[in-house]
Amino acid sequence: MTKHTTEETTKPMTCPHCGSTNVGKYLYGMPVFSNELMEKTLDGKIIIAGCIVTDDDPGYHCHNCKRDFGKPEY
């Protein structure tokens, strides 16, 4: 079983469409819920996306322009 982490990189992700750093990362799979994950979900930093993953799924979502982009990190 793969353990998913919610660690963020030190550099904030930037939306390639509008340049905003108000970006959330999609988390695929069955996450292990914790207080940290709940906080990041409520803050929009993590978006729980489900456990069915395809090759077309985005990795990130811009809360500013509402567009998805990038590839997920597995």
Backbone as CSV, one residue per row, in Angstrom:
resi,resn,N_x,N_y,N_z,CA_x,CA_y,CA_z,C_x,C_y,C_z
1,MET,0.832,-1.170,0.000,0.000,0.000,0.000,0.884,1.243,0.000
2,THR,0.574,2.201,-0.855,1.346,3.428,-0.961,0.859,4.433,0.064
3,LYS,1.790,5.027,0.778,1.435,6.050,1.750,1.512,7.408,1.061
4,HIS,0.410,8.148,1.119,0.368,9.471,0.516,0.748,10.503,1.566
5,THR,1.557,11.465,1.159,1.920,12.534,2.073,1.339,13.843,1.564
6,THR,1.258,14.809,2.450,0.725,16.109,2.078,1.805,17.172,2.129
7,GLU,3.073,16.738,2.078,4.170,17.689,2.140,4.154,18.579,0.909
8,GLU,4.401,19.849,1.135,4.431,20.801,0.045,5.880,21.138,-0.270
9,THR,6.125,21.546,-1.498,7.462,21.982,-1.854,7.705,23.348,-1.231
10,THR,8.954,23.750,-1.141,9.269,25.036,-0.531,8.853,26.191,-1.442
11,LYS,8.860,25.999,-2.738,8.447,27.033,-3.686,6.966,26.833,-4.017
12,PRO,6.127,27.865,-3.873,4.705,27.684,-4.180,4.477,27.448,-5.676
13,MET,3.493,26.614,-5.981,3.138,26.325,-7.362,2.473,27.570,-7.947
14,THR,2.795,27.886,-9.199,2.220,29.029,-9.886,1.373,28.547,-11.052
15,CYS,0.186,29.103,-11.193,-0.702,28.747,-12.289,-0.116,29.236,-13.611
16,PRO,0.009,28.356,-14.606,0.554,28.780,-15.892,-0.431,29.633,-16.703
17,HIS,-1.687,29.661,-16.290,-2.704,30.409,-17.029,-2.824,31.853,-16.555
18,CYS,-2.795,32.081,-15.224,-3.006,33.437,-14.708,-1.875,33.931,-13.802
19,GLY,-0.941,33.052,-13.437,0.190,33.447,-12.606,-0.083,33.447,-11.109
20,SER,-1.276,33.056,-10.697,-1.633,33.040,-9.282,-0.895,31.924,-8.543
21,THR,-0.607,32.166,-7.273,-0.050,31.108,-6.419,-1.133,30.530,-5.514
22,ASN,-2.380,30.913,-5.736,-3.514,30.364,-4.983,-3.930,29.049,-5.643
23,VAL,-3.079,28.055,-5.469,-3.185,26.782,-6.184,-3.328,25.634,-5.197
24,GLY,-4.203,24.685,-5.531,-4.366,23.478,-4.734,-3.838,22.271,-5.482
25,LYS,-3.327,21.320,-4.735,-2.786,20.086,-5.310,-3.823,18.984,-5.170
26,TYR,-4.093,18.274,-6.280,-5.007,17.133,-6.221,-4.313,15.969,-5.541
27,LEU,-5.036,15.321,-4.643,-4.538,14.133,-3.947,-5.407,12.954,-4.380
28,TYR,-4.798,12.009,-5.081,-5.507,10.829,-5.566,-5.220,9.646,-4.655
29,GLY,-6.127,8.698,-4.660,-5.943,7.502,-3.842,-6.768,7.572,-2.573
30,MET,-6.470,6.699,-1.664,-7.180,6.638,-0.388,-6.279,7.250,0.684
31,PRO,-6.475,8.537,0.999,-5.581,9.177,1.956,-5.844,8.728,3.385
32,VAL,-4.817,8.807,4.185,-4.935,8.577,5.612,-5.246,9.943,6.218
33,PHE,-6.454,10.083,6.751,-6.863,11.388,7.262,-6.146,11.731,8.562
34,SER,-5.774,12.988,8.655,-5.122,13.514,9.850,-5.601,14.953,10.019
35,ASN,-5.267,15.549,11.131,-5.610,16.958,11.341,-4.921,17.844,10.312
36,GLU,-3.675,17.510,9.984,-2.924,18.268,8.984,-3.612,18.203,7.620
37,LEU,-4.032,17.003,7.212,-4.716,16.857,5.926,-6.043,17.610,5.932
38,MET,-6.775,17.542,7.022,-8.050,18.251,7.109,-7.845,19.760,6.986
39,GLU,-6.842,20.303,7.663,-6.554,21.730,7.581,-6.194,22.144,6.159
40,LYS,-5.341,21.357,5.502,-4.923,21.687,4.143,-6.080,21.563,3.151
41,THR,-6.992,20.636,3.417,-8.179,20.496,2.572,-9.090,21.704,2.745
42,LEU,-9.310,22.108,3.966,-10.159,23.271,4.234,-9.540,24.562,3.700
43,ASP,-8.207,24.652,3.712,-7.503,25.823,3.190,-7.414,25.828,1.663
44,GLY,-7.768,24.703,1.018,-7.696,24.614,-0.433,-6.334,24.237,-0.970
45,LYS,-5.393,23.922,-0.083,-4.057,23.521,-0.527,-4.054,22.107,-1.077
46,ILE,-4.955,21.268,-0.561,-5.114,19.884,-1.016,-6.559,19.698,-1.448
47,ILE,-6.746,19.038,-2.598,-8.075,18.717,-3.098,-8.155,17.202,-3.234
48,ILE,-9.003,16.570,-2.447,-9.133,15.117,-2.498,-9.922,14.762,-3.749
49,ALA,-9.313,13.956,-4.619,-9.855,13.737,-5.956,-10.412,12.347,-6.201
50,GLY,-10.269,11.434,-5.273,-10.796,10.095,-5.489,-9.704,9.093,-5.801
51,CYS,-10.116,7.860,-6.007,-9.119,6.805,-6.163,-9.055,6.223,-7.579
52,ILE,-9.890,6.705,-8.483,-9.803,6.247,-9.872,-8.972,7.276,-10.629
53,VAL,-7.807,6.855,-11.096,-6.863,7.761,-11.737,-6.681,7.360,-13.189
54,THR,-6.717,8.363,-14.080,-6.477,8.119,-15.500,-5.268,8.943,-15.941
55,ASP,-4.860,8.774,-17.181,-3.722,9.524,-17.716,-4.050,10.995,-17.956
56,ASP,-5.331,11.342,-17.949,-5.749,12.718,-18.233,-6.037,13.543,-16.982
57,ASP,-5.824,12.997,-15.799,-6.146,13.712,-14.576,-5.144,14.834,-14.307
58,PRO,-5.641,15.979,-13.831,-4.741,17.096,-13.535,-4.046,16.909,-12.189
59,GLY,-2.966,17.631,-12.013,-2.245,17.579,-10.749,-2.569,18.744,-9.834
60,TYR,-3.017,19.867,-10.443,-3.237,21.080,-9.669,-4.487,21.810,-10.139
61,HIS,-5.022,22.662,-9.263,-6.193,23.478,-9.582,-5.936,24.897,-9.097
62,CYS,-6.180,25.866,-9.987,-6.024,27.270,-9.621,-7.353,27.777,-9.059
63,HIS,-7.329,28.265,-7.835,-8.542,28.795,-7.216,-8.891,30.176,-7.772
64,ASN,-7.930,30.832,-8.424,-8.152,32.161,-8.978,-8.904,32.078,-10.315
65,CYS,-8.359,31.357,-11.283,-8.989,31.280,-12.615,-9.807,30.007,-12.812
66,LYS,-9.815,29.124,-11.796,-10.627,27.896,-11.797,-10.207,26.882,-12.855
67,ARG,-8.948,26.919,-13.266,-8.474,25.968,-14.284,-7.566,24.930,-13.651
68,ASP,-7.587,23.735,-14.236,-6.704,22.640,-13.822,-5.474,22.648,-14.709
69,PHE,-4.367,22.131,-14.160,-3.143,22.043,-14.948,-2.182,21.041,-14.334
70,GLY,-1.155,20.721,-15.073,-0.095,19.838,-14.578,-0.505,18.388,-14.492
71,LYS,0.464,17.583,-14.147,0.266,16.142,-13.963,0.357,15.797,-12.483
72,PRO,-0.404,14.802,-12.052,-0.345,14.410,-10.636,0.994,13.780,-10.279
73,GLU,1.368,13.924,-9.024,2.553,13.263,-8.483,2.072,12.008,-7.774
74,TYR,2.603,10.868,-8.159,2.187,9.602,-7.548,3.197,9.127,-6.565
